[in-house]
Amino acid sequence: MEAPRPDPDSHLDSQTPPRPAAPQTWRIWLVTFSLCAWGILGMVAYGRDKLPIALLCLVMFISHGVTLWNLTRRR
């Protein structure tokens, strides 16, 4: 059985408000990179007349765009 982990905020006094949940910036960067990559791949595929691949890239681009919007909108 594991020992309980110490509370990282135990050194703070009771008057200090709790820290807000940090945004997962690594997810935002990963989705942004994927969005750019799908856009570039789609443009290259369209330029080479590979329409099925270009349409797949467009779908993935839109999907990652919606994901990025959901990750960055304020609630």
PDB file of N, CA, C and O in Angstrom:
ATOM      1  N   MET A   1       0.840  -1.172   0.000  1.00  0.00           N
ATOM      2  CA  MET A   1       0.000   0.000   0.000  1.00  0.00           C
ATOM      3  C   MET A   1       0.890   1.242   0.000  1.00  0.00           C
ATOM      4  O   MET A   1       1.879   1.314   0.730  1.00  0.00           O
ATOM      5  N   GLU A   2       0.524   2.210  -0.823  1.00  0.00           N
ATOM      6  CA  GLU A   2       1.332   3.419  -0.944  1.00  0.00           C
ATOM      7  C   GLU A   2       1.099   4.364   0.228  1.00  0.00           C
ATOM      8  O   GLU A   2       0.015   4.419   0.810  1.00  0.00           O
ATOM      9  N   ALA A   3       2.148   5.101   0.549  1.00  0.00           N
ATOM     10  CA  ALA A   3       2.028   6.117   1.579  1.00  0.00           C
ATOM     11  C   ALA A   3       1.275   7.307   0.997  1.00  0.00           C
ATOM     12  O   ALA A   3       1.428   7.604  -0.188  1.00  0.00           O
ATOM     13  N   PRO A   4       0.466   7.996   1.797  1.00  0.00           N
ATOM     14  CA  PRO A   4      -0.267   9.155   1.261  1.00  0.00           C
ATOM     15  C   PRO A   4       0.697  10.256   0.841  1.00  0.00           C
ATOM     16  O   PRO A   4       1.718  10.497   1.485  1.00  0.00           O
ATOM     17  N   ARG A   5       0.347  10.910  -0.243  1.00  0.00           N
ATOM     18  CA  ARG A   5       1.184  12.002  -0.737  1.00  0.00           C
ATOM     19  C   ARG A   5       0.933  13.248   0.094  1.00  0.00           C
ATOM     20  O   ARG A   5      -0.200  13.523   0.488  1.00  0.00           O
ATOM     21  N   PRO A   6       1.998  14.003   0.360  1.00  0.00           N
ATOM     22  CA  PRO A   6       1.795  15.251   1.116  1.00  0.00           C
ATOM     23  C   PRO A   6       1.073  16.284   0.250  1.00  0.00           C
ATOM     24  O   PRO A   6       1.242  16.325  -0.969  1.00  0.00           O
ATOM     25  N   ASP A   7       0.282  17.098   0.896  1.00  0.00           N
ATOM     26  CA  ASP A   7      -0.446  18.153   0.198  1.00  0.00           C
ATOM     27  C   ASP A   7       0.546  19.233  -0.232  1.00  0.00           C
ATOM     28  O   ASP A   7       1.257  19.768   0.618  1.00  0.00           O
ATOM     29  N   PRO A   8       0.622  19.576  -1.542  1.00  0.00           N
ATOM     30  CA  PRO A   8       1.593  20.585  -1.979  1.00  0.00           C
ATOM     31  C   PRO A   8       1.291  21.984  -1.434  1.00  0.00           C
ATOM     32  O   PRO A   8       2.168  22.847  -1.409  1.00  0.00           O
ATOM     33  N   ASP A   9       0.058  22.201  -1.004  1.00  0.00           N
ATOM     34  CA  ASP A   9      -0.312  23.511  -0.470  1.00  0.00           C
ATOM     35  C   ASP A   9      -0.336  23.528   1.058  1.00  0.00           C
ATOM     36  O   ASP A   9      -0.869  24.466   1.651  1.00  0.00           O
ATOM     37  N   SER A  10       0.227  22.516   1.697  1.00  0.00           N
ATOM     38  CA  SER A  10       0.147  22.444   3.156  1.00  0.00           C
ATOM     39  C   SER A  10       0.955  23.553   3.841  1.00  0.00           C
ATOM     40  O   SER A  10       0.679  23.891   4.992  1.00  0.00           O
ATOM     41  N   HIS A  11       1.937  24.116   3.157  1.00  0.00           N
ATOM     42  CA  HIS A  11       2.741  25.182   3.753  1.00  0.00           C
ATOM     43  C   HIS A  11       2.009  26.534   3.740  1.00  0.00           C
ATOM     44  O   HIS A  11       2.442  27.476   4.404  1.00  0.00           O
ATOM     45  N   LEU A  12       0.922  26.631   3.003  1.00  0.00           N
ATOM     46  CA  LEU A  12       0.178  27.888   2.920  1.00  0.00           C
ATOM     47  C   LEU A  12      -0.758  28.021   4.115  1.00  0.00           C
ATOM     48  O   LEU A  12      -1.289  27.032   4.619  1.00  0.00           O
ATOM     49  N   ASP A  13      -0.947  29.245   4.552  1.00  0.00           N
ATOM     50  CA  ASP A  13      -1.878  29.453   5.659  1.00  0.00           C
ATOM     51  C   ASP A  13      -3.319  29.400   5.148  1.00  0.00           C
ATOM     52  O   ASP A  13      -3.548  29.363   3.939  1.00  0.00           O
ATOM     53  N   SER A  14      -4.258  29.397   6.039  1.00  0.00           N
ATOM     54  CA  SER A  14      -5.656  29.233   5.668  1.00  0.00           C
ATOM     55  C   SER A  14      -6.235  30.476   4.978  1.00  0.00           C
ATOM     56  O   SER A  14      -7.327  30.398   4.415  1.00  0.00           O
ATOM     57  N   GLN A  15      -5.542  31.607   5.005  1.00  0.00           N
ATOM     58  CA  GLN A  15      -6.042  32.827   4.387  1.00  0.00           C
ATOM     59  C   GLN A  15      -5.728  32.907   2.895  1.00  0.00           C
ATOM     60  O   GLN A  15      -6.279  33.757   2.195  1.00  0.00           O
ATOM     61  N   THR A  16      -4.860  32.044   2.407  1.00  0.00           N
ATOM     62  CA  THR A  16      -4.473  32.078   1.003  1.00  0.00           C
ATOM     63  C   THR A  16      -5.516  31.347   0.167  1.00  0.00           C
ATOM     64  O   THR A  16      -5.849  30.202   0.470  1.00  0.00           O
ATOM     65  N   PRO A  17      -6.041  31.988  -0.884  1.00  0.00           N
ATOM     66  CA  PRO A  17      -7.040  31.301  -1.722  1.00  0.00           C
ATOM     67  C   PRO A  17      -6.378  30.160  -2.496  1.00  0.00           C
ATOM     68  O   PRO A  17      -5.181  30.215  -2.780  1.00  0.00           O
ATOM     69  N   PRO A  18      -7.139  29.148  -2.830  1.00  0.00           N
ATOM     70  CA  PRO A  18      -6.557  28.037  -3.594  1.00  0.00           C
ATOM     71  C   PRO A  18      -6.163  28.482  -5.002  1.00  0.00           C
ATOM     72  O   PRO A  18      -6.758  29.391  -5.581  1.00  0.00           O
ATOM     73  N   ARG A  19      -5.157  27.823  -5.521  1.00  0.00           N
ATOM     74  CA  ARG A  19      -4.690  28.142  -6.863  1.00  0.00           C
ATOM     75  C   ARG A  19      -5.699  27.664  -7.897  1.00  0.00           C
ATOM     76  O   ARG A  19      -6.264  26.581  -7.747  1.00  0.00           O
ATOM     77  N   PRO A  20      -5.938  28.457  -8.953  1.00  0.00           N
ATOM     78  CA  PRO A  20      -6.849  27.978 -10.009  1.00  0.00           C
ATOM     79  C   PRO A  20      -6.178  26.855 -10.789  1.00  0.00           C
ATOM     80  O   PRO A  20      -4.952  26.757 -10.842  1.00  0.00           O
ATOM     81  N   ALA A  21      -6.990  26.029 -11.377  1.00  0.00           N
ATOM     82  CA  ALA A  21      -6.454  24.936 -12.179  1.00  0.00           C
ATOM     83  C   ALA A  21      -5.702  25.510 -13.377  1.00  0.00           C
ATOM     84  O   ALA A  21      -6.245  26.325 -14.123  1.00  0.00           O
ATOM     85  N   ALA A  22      -4.458  25.085 -13.557  1.00  0.00           N
ATOM     86  CA  ALA A  22      -3.636  25.584 -14.654  1.00  0.00           C
ATOM     87  C   ALA A  22      -4.120  24.982 -15.967  1.00  0.00           C
ATOM     88  O   ALA A  22      -4.424  23.791 -16.034  1.00  0.00           O
ATOM     89  N   PRO A  23      -4.190  25.801 -17.005  1.00  0.00           N
ATOM     90  CA  PRO A  23      -4.586  25.233 -18.295  1.00  0.00           C
ATOM     91  C   PRO A  23      -3.514  24.264 -18.772  1.00  0.00           C
ATOM     92  O   PRO A  23      -2.331  24.445 -18.487  1.00  0.00           O
ATOM     93  N   GLN A  24      -3.922  23.269 -19.476  1.00  0.00           N
ATOM     94  CA  GLN A  24      -2.976  22.281 -19.979  1.00  0.00           C
ATOM     95  C   GLN A  24      -2.357  22.818 -21.255  1.00  0.00           C
ATOM     96  O   GLN A  24      -2.785  22.492 -22.362  1.00  0.00           O
ATOM     97  N   THR A  25      -1.343  23.645 -21.076  1.00  0.00           N
ATOM     98  CA  THR A  25      -0.746  24.328 -22.219  1.00  0.00           C
ATOM     99  C   THR A  25      -0.112  23.355 -23.192  1.00  0.00           C
ATOM    100  O   THR A  25      -0.056  23.633 -24.390  1.00  0.00           O
ATOM    101  N   TRP A  26       0.368  22.223 -22.706  1.00  0.00           N
ATOM    102  CA  TRP A  26       0.972  21.263 -23.627  1.00  0.00           C
ATOM    103  C   TRP A  26      -0.075  20.743 -24.606  1.00  0.00           C
ATOM    104  O   TRP A  26       0.254  20.484 -25.764  1.00  0.00           O
ATOM    105  N   ARG A  27      -1.323  20.583 -24.177  1.00  0.00           N
ATOM    106  CA  ARG A  27      -2.376  20.125 -25.088  1.00  0.00           C
ATOM    107  C   ARG A  27      -2.686  21.193 -26.132  1.00  0.00           C
ATOM    108  O   ARG A  27      -2.926  20.884 -27.299  1.00  0.00           O
ATOM    109  N   ILE A  28      -2.679  22.448 -25.700  1.00  0.00           N
ATOM    110  CA  ILE A  28      -2.949  23.546 -26.631  1.00  0.00           C
ATOM    111  C   ILE A  28      -1.862  23.612 -27.693  1.00  0.00           C
ATOM    112  O   ILE A  28      -2.158  23.771 -28.877  1.00  0.00           O
ATOM    113  N   TRP A  29      -0.602  23.491 -27.273  1.00  0.00           N
ATOM    114  CA  TRP A  29       0.502  23.519 -28.235  1.00  0.00           C
ATOM    115  C   TRP A  29       0.443  22.324 -29.176  1.00  0.00           C
ATOM    116  O   TRP A  29       0.694  22.472 -30.372  1.00  0.00           O
ATOM    117  N   LEU A  30       0.116  21.144 -28.659  1.00  0.00           N
ATOM    118  CA  LEU A  30       0.044  19.947 -29.487  1.00  0.00           C
ATOM    119  C   LEU A  30      -1.068  20.063 -30.541  1.00  0.00           C
ATOM    120  O   LEU A  30      -0.866  19.714 -31.704  1.00  0.00           O
ATOM    121  N   VAL A  31      -2.225  20.550 -30.129  1.00  0.00           N
ATOM    122  CA  VAL A  31      -3.336  20.699 -31.066  1.00  0.00           C
ATOM    123  C   VAL A  31      -3.028  21.800 -32.080  1.00  0.00           C
ATOM    124  O   VAL A  31      -3.388  21.676 -33.250  1.00  0.00           O
ATOM    125  N   THR A  32      -2.370  22.868 -31.650  1.00  0.00           N
ATOM    126  CA  THR A  32      -1.984  23.944 -32.578  1.00  0.00           C
ATOM    127  C   THR A  32      -1.016  23.433 -33.630  1.00  0.00           C
ATOM    128  O   THR A  32      -1.153  23.739 -34.815  1.00  0.00           O
ATOM    129  N   PHE A  33      -0.033  22.651 -33.191  1.00  0.00           N
ATOM    130  CA  PHE A  33       0.922  22.073 -34.136  1.00  0.00           C
ATOM    131  C   PHE A  33       0.210  21.141 -35.113  1.00  0.00           C
ATOM    132  O   PHE A  33       0.479  21.175 -36.314  1.00  0.00           O
ATOM    133  N   SER A  34      -0.693  20.316 -34.605  1.00  0.00           N
ATOM    134  CA  SER A  34      -1.442  19.395 -35.466  1.00  0.00           C
ATOM    135  C   SER A  34      -2.302  20.164 -36.467  1.00  0.00           C
ATOM    136  O   SER A  34      -2.401  19.785 -37.634  1.00  0.00           O
ATOM    137  N   LEU A  35      -2.916  21.235 -36.002  1.00  0.00           N
ATOM    138  CA  LEU A  35      -3.740  22.072 -36.881  1.00  0.00           C
ATOM    139  C   LEU A  35      -2.900  22.621 -38.034  1.00  0.00           C
ATOM    140  O   LEU A  35      -3.313  22.564 -39.192  1.00  0.00           O
ATOM    141  N   CYS A  36      -1.737  23.147 -37.713  1.00  0.00           N
ATOM    142  CA  CYS A  36      -0.851  23.685 -38.761  1.00  0.00           C
ATOM    143  C   CYS A  36      -0.387  22.581 -39.711  1.00  0.00           C
ATOM    144  O   CYS A  36      -0.348  22.773 -40.926  1.00  0.00           O
ATOM    145  N   ALA A  37      -0.039  21.436 -39.150  1.00  0.00           N
ATOM    146  CA  ALA A  37       0.451  20.329 -39.978  1.00  0.00           C
ATOM    147  C   ALA A  37      -0.630  19.838 -40.941  1.00  0.00           C
ATOM    148  O   ALA A  37      -0.342  19.589 -42.111  1.00  0.00           O
ATOM    149  N   TRP A  38      -1.874  19.695 -40.465  1.00  0.00           N
ATOM    150  CA  TRP A  38      -2.951  19.240 -41.351  1.00  0.00           C
ATOM    151  C   TRP A  38      -3.228  20.270 -42.436  1.00  0.00           C
ATOM    152  O   TRP A  38      -3.514  19.909 -43.578  1.00  0.00           O
ATOM    153  N   GLY A  39      -3.145  21.548 -42.086  1.00  0.00           N
ATOM    154  CA  GLY A  39      -3.354  22.589 -43.090  1.00  0.00           C
ATOM    155  C   GLY A  39      -2.289  22.557 -44.172  1.00  0.00           C
ATOM    156  O   GLY A  39      -2.599  22.657 -45.360  1.00  0.00           O
ATOM    157  N   ILE A  40      -1.039  22.418 -43.764  1.00  0.00           N
ATOM    158  CA  ILE A  40       0.063  22.372 -44.739  1.00  0.00           C
ATOM    159  C   ILE A  40      -0.034  21.117 -45.601  1.00  0.00           C
ATOM    160  O   ILE A  40       0.114  21.183 -46.821  1.00  0.00           O
ATOM    161  N   LEU A  41      -0.283  19.971 -44.961  1.00  0.00           N
ATOM    162  CA  LEU A  41      -0.415  18.726 -45.722  1.00  0.00           C
ATOM    163  C   LEU A  41      -1.587  18.798 -46.709  1.00  0.00           C
ATOM    164  O   LEU A  41      -1.503  18.287 -47.825  1.00  0.00           O
ATOM    165  N   GLY A  42      -2.668  19.434 -46.284  1.00  0.00           N
ATOM    166  CA  GLY A  42      -3.820  19.576 -47.170  1.00  0.00           C
ATOM    167  C   GLY A  42      -3.508  20.431 -48.375  1.00  0.00           C
ATOM    168  O   GLY A  42      -3.919  20.110 -49.490  1.00  0.00           O
ATOM    169  N   MET A  43      -2.783  21.517 -48.164  1.00  0.00           N
ATOM    170  CA  MET A  43      -2.418  22.384 -49.286  1.00  0.00           C
ATOM    171  C   MET A  43      -1.475  21.677 -50.253  1.00  0.00           C
ATOM    172  O   MET A  43      -1.596  21.817 -51.470  1.00  0.00           O
ATOM    173  N   VAL A  44      -0.539  20.919 -49.700  1.00  0.00           N
ATOM    174  CA  VAL A  44       0.391  20.174 -50.554  1.00  0.00           C
ATOM    175  C   VAL A  44      -0.364  19.111 -51.350  1.00  0.00           C
ATOM    176  O   VAL A  44      -0.141  18.954 -52.550  1.00  0.00           O
ATOM    177  N   ALA A  45      -1.254  18.384 -50.679  1.00  0.00           N
ATOM    178  CA  ALA A  45      -2.025  17.342 -51.370  1.00  0.00           C
ATOM    179  C   ALA A  45      -2.917  17.940 -52.452  1.00  0.00           C
ATOM    180  O   ALA A  45      -3.031  17.378 -53.541  1.00  0.00           O
ATOM    181  N   TYR A  46      -3.542  19.062 -52.163  1.00  0.00           N
ATOM    182  CA  TYR A  46      -4.396  19.717 -53.157  1.00  0.00           C
ATOM    183  C   TYR A  46      -3.561  20.205 -54.349  1.00  0.00           C
ATOM    184  O   TYR A  46      -3.995  20.129 -55.499  1.00  0.00           O
ATOM    185  N   GLY A  47      -2.368  20.702 -54.054  1.00  0.00           N
ATOM    186  CA  GLY A  47      -1.483  21.166 -55.124  1.00  0.00           C
ATOM    187  C   GLY A  47      -1.012  20.042 -56.024  1.00  0.00           C
ATOM    188  O   GLY A  47      -0.693  20.271 -57.190  1.00  0.00           O
ATOM    189  N   ARG A  48      -0.966  18.826 -55.491  1.00  0.00           N
ATOM    190  CA  ARG A  48      -0.548  17.666 -56.283  1.00  0.00           C
ATOM    191  C   ARG A  48      -1.743  16.893 -56.838  1.00  0.00           C
ATOM    192  O   ARG A  48      -1.589  15.763 -57.303  1.00  0.00           O
ATOM    193  N   ASP A  49      -2.921  17.489 -56.792  1.00  0.00           N
ATOM    194  CA  ASP A  49      -4.153  16.887 -57.326  1.00  0.00           C
ATOM    195  C   ASP A  49      -4.504  15.556 -56.664  1.00  0.00           C
ATOM    196  O   ASP A  49      -4.992  14.640 -57.325  1.00  0.00           O
ATOM    197  N   LYS A  50      -4.256  15.452 -55.364  1.00  0.00           N
ATOM    198  CA  LYS A  50      -4.659  14.267 -54.600  1.00  0.00           C
ATOM    199  C   LYS A  50      -5.845  14.675 -53.732  1.00  0.00           C
ATOM    200  O   LYS A  50      -5.720  14.891 -52.527  1.00  0.00           O
ATOM    201  N   LEU A  51      -6.991  14.771 -54.384  1.00  0.00           N
ATOM    202  CA  LEU A  51      -8.185  15.304 -53.746  1.00  0.00           C
ATOM    203  C   LEU A  51      -8.655  14.487 -52.532  1.00  0.00           C
ATOM    204  O   LEU A  51      -9.043  15.094 -51.534  1.00  0.00           O
ATOM    205  N   PRO A  52      -8.643  13.144 -52.561  1.00  0.00           N
ATOM    206  CA  PRO A  52      -9.090  12.406 -51.370  1.00  0.00           C
ATOM    207  C   PRO A  52      -8.237  12.705 -50.128  1.00  0.00           C
ATOM    208  O   PRO A  52      -8.762  12.840 -49.023  1.00  0.00           O
ATOM    209  N   ILE A  53      -6.948  12.805 -50.324  1.00  0.00           N
ATOM    210  CA  ILE A  53      -6.059  13.119 -49.201  1.00  0.00           C
ATOM    211  C   ILE A  53      -6.288  14.555 -48.738  1.00  0.00           C
ATOM    212  O   ILE A  53      -6.282  14.836 -47.540  1.00  0.00           O
ATOM    213  N   ALA A  54      -6.487  15.453 -49.687  1.00  0.00           N
ATOM    214  CA  ALA A  54      -6.743  16.853 -49.339  1.00  0.00           C
ATOM    215  C   ALA A  54      -8.041  16.985 -48.543  1.00  0.00           C
ATOM    216  O   ALA A  54      -8.108  17.777 -47.603  1.00  0.00           O
ATOM    217  N   LEU A  55      -9.078  16.214 -48.910  1.00  0.00           N
ATOM    218  CA  LEU A  55     -10.334  16.259 -48.160  1.00  0.00           C
ATOM    219  C   LEU A  55     -10.170  15.679 -46.760  1.00  0.00           C
ATOM    220  O   LEU A  55     -10.737  16.200 -45.799  1.00  0.00           O
ATOM    221  N   LEU A  56      -9.397  14.603 -46.644  1.00  0.00           N
ATOM    222  CA  LEU A  56      -9.106  14.045 -45.314  1.00  0.00           C
ATOM    223  C   LEU A  56      -8.379  15.073 -44.450  1.00  0.00           C
ATOM    224  O   LEU A  56      -8.694  15.233 -43.270  1.00  0.00           O
ATOM    225  N   CYS A  57      -7.413  15.764 -45.033  1.00  0.00           N
ATOM    226  CA  CYS A  57      -6.687  16.802 -44.302  1.00  0.00           C
ATOM    227  C   CYS A  57      -7.616  17.936 -43.890  1.00  0.00           C
ATOM    228  O   CYS A  57      -7.476  18.489 -42.799  1.00  0.00           O
ATOM    229  N   LEU A  58      -8.557  18.284 -44.751  1.00  0.00           N
ATOM    230  CA  LEU A  58      -9.522  19.332 -44.423  1.00  0.00           C
ATOM    231  C   LEU A  58     -10.393  18.920 -43.237  1.00  0.00           C
ATOM    232  O   LEU A  58     -10.645  19.722 -42.338  1.00  0.00           O
ATOM    233  N   VAL A  59     -10.846  17.679 -43.239  1.00  0.00           N
ATOM    234  CA  VAL A  59     -11.660  17.186 -42.119  1.00  0.00           C
ATOM    235  C   VAL A  59     -10.864  17.211 -40.822  1.00  0.00           C
ATOM    236  O   VAL A  59     -11.376  17.632 -39.785  1.00  0.00           O
ATOM    237  N   MET A  60      -9.617  16.765 -40.875  1.00  0.00           N
ATOM    238  CA  MET A  60      -8.778  16.764 -39.667  1.00  0.00           C
ATOM    239  C   MET A  60      -8.457  18.195 -39.217  1.00  0.00           C
ATOM    240  O   MET A  60      -8.390  18.474 -38.020  1.00  0.00           O
ATOM    241  N   PHE A  61      -8.259  19.098 -40.186  1.00  0.00           N
ATOM    242  CA  PHE A  61      -8.003  20.500 -39.872  1.00  0.00           C
ATOM    243  C   PHE A  61      -9.192  21.103 -39.122  1.00  0.00           C
ATOM    244  O   PHE A  61      -9.017  21.785 -38.113  1.00  0.00           O
ATOM    245  N   ILE A  62     -10.391  20.847 -39.620  1.00  0.00           N
ATOM    246  CA  ILE A  62     -11.596  21.371 -38.964  1.00  0.00           C
ATOM    247  C   ILE A  62     -11.765  20.743 -37.581  1.00  0.00           C
ATOM    248  O   ILE A  62     -12.114  21.429 -36.620  1.00  0.00           O
ATOM    249  N   SER A  63     -11.520  19.451 -37.487  1.00  0.00           N
ATOM    250  CA  SER A  63     -11.643  18.763 -36.200  1.00  0.00           C
ATOM    251  C   SER A  63     -10.685  19.340 -35.161  1.00  0.00           C
ATOM    252  O   SER A  63     -11.075  19.584 -34.020  1.00  0.00           O
ATOM    253  N   HIS A  64      -9.438  19.557 -35.555  1.00  0.00           N
ATOM    254  CA  HIS A  64      -8.463  20.122 -34.622  1.00  0.00           C
ATOM    255  C   HIS A  64      -8.769  21.587 -34.319  1.00  0.00           C
ATOM    256  O   HIS A  64      -8.496  22.062 -33.217  1.00  0.00           O
ATOM    257  N   GLY A  65      -9.333  22.299 -35.287  1.00  0.00           N
ATOM    258  CA  GLY A  65      -9.738  23.685 -35.035  1.00  0.00           C
ATOM    259  C   GLY A  65     -10.823  23.769 -33.978  1.00  0.00           C
ATOM    260  O   GLY A  65     -10.776  24.633 -33.102  1.00  0.00           O
ATOM    261  N   VAL A  66     -11.805  22.870 -34.056  1.00  0.00           N
ATOM    262  CA  VAL A  66     -12.865  22.839 -33.049  1.00  0.00           C
ATOM    263  C   VAL A  66     -12.299  22.450 -31.687  1.00  0.00           C
ATOM    264  O   VAL A  66     -12.685  23.018 -30.665  1.00  0.00           O
ATOM    265  N   THR A  67     -11.388  21.487 -31.674  1.00  0.00           N
ATOM    266  CA  THR A  67     -10.752  21.087 -30.415  1.00  0.00           C
ATOM    267  C   THR A  67      -9.976  22.241 -29.803  1.00  0.00           C
ATOM    268  O   THR A  67     -10.057  22.470 -28.596  1.00  0.00           O
ATOM    269  N   LEU A  68      -9.230  22.965 -30.616  1.00  0.00           N
ATOM    270  CA  LEU A  68      -8.472  24.109 -30.117  1.00  0.00           C
ATOM    271  C   LEU A  68      -9.408  25.185 -29.580  1.00  0.00           C
ATOM    272  O   LEU A  68      -9.131  25.792 -28.546  1.00  0.00           O
ATOM    273  N   TRP A  69     -10.501  25.419 -30.273  1.00  0.00           N
ATOM    274  CA  TRP A  69     -11.480  26.403 -29.799  1.00  0.00           C
ATOM    275  C   TRP A  69     -12.039  25.978 -28.438  1.00  0.00           C
ATOM    276  O   TRP A  69     -12.179  26.807 -27.539  1.00  0.00           O
ATOM    277  N   ASN A  70     -12.356  24.693 -28.284  1.00  0.00           N
ATOM    278  CA  ASN A  70     -12.877  24.215 -27.006  1.00  0.00           C
ATOM    279  C   ASN A  70     -11.850  24.303 -25.887  1.00  0.00           C
ATOM    280  O   ASN A  70     -12.209  24.556 -24.737  1.00  0.00           O
ATOM    281  N   LEU A  71     -10.589  24.098 -26.207  1.00  0.00           N
ATOM    282  CA  LEU A  71      -9.536  24.162 -25.190  1.00  0.00           C
ATOM    283  C   LEU A  71      -9.256  25.596 -24.737  1.00  0.00           C
ATOM    284  O   LEU A  71      -8.839  25.822 -23.601  1.00  0.00           O
ATOM    285  N   THR A  72      -9.488  26.562 -25.630  1.00  0.00           N
ATOM    286  CA  THR A  72      -9.083  27.934 -25.309  1.00  0.00           C
ATOM    287  C   THR A  72     -10.235  28.868 -24.970  1.00  0.00           C
ATOM    288  O   THR A  72      -9.995  29.998 -24.543  1.00  0.00           O
ATOM    289  N   ARG A  73     -11.475  28.433 -25.147  1.00  0.00           N
ATOM    290  CA  ARG A  73     -12.569  29.357 -24.808  1.00  0.00           C
ATOM    291  C   ARG A  73     -12.713  29.484 -23.303  1.00  0.00           C
ATOM    292  O   ARG A  73     -12.431  28.549 -22.553  1.00  0.00           O
ATOM    293  N   ARG A  74     -13.151  30.638 -22.882  1.00  0.00           N
ATOM    294  CA  ARG A  74     -13.338  30.906 -21.451  1.00  0.00           C
ATOM    295  C   ARG A  74     -14.727  30.446 -21.043  1.00  0.00           C
ATOM    296  O   ARG A  74     -15.706  30.649 -21.761  1.00  0.00           O
ATOM    297  N   ARG A  75     -14.791  29.832 -19.895  1.00  0.00           N
ATOM    298  CA  ARG A  75     -16.090  29.332 -19.383  1.00  0.00           C
ATOM    299  C   ARG A  75     -16.504  30.112 -18.186  1.00  0.00           C
ATOM    300  O   ARG A  75     -17.561  29.847 -17.612  1.00  0.00           O
TER     301      ARG A  75
END
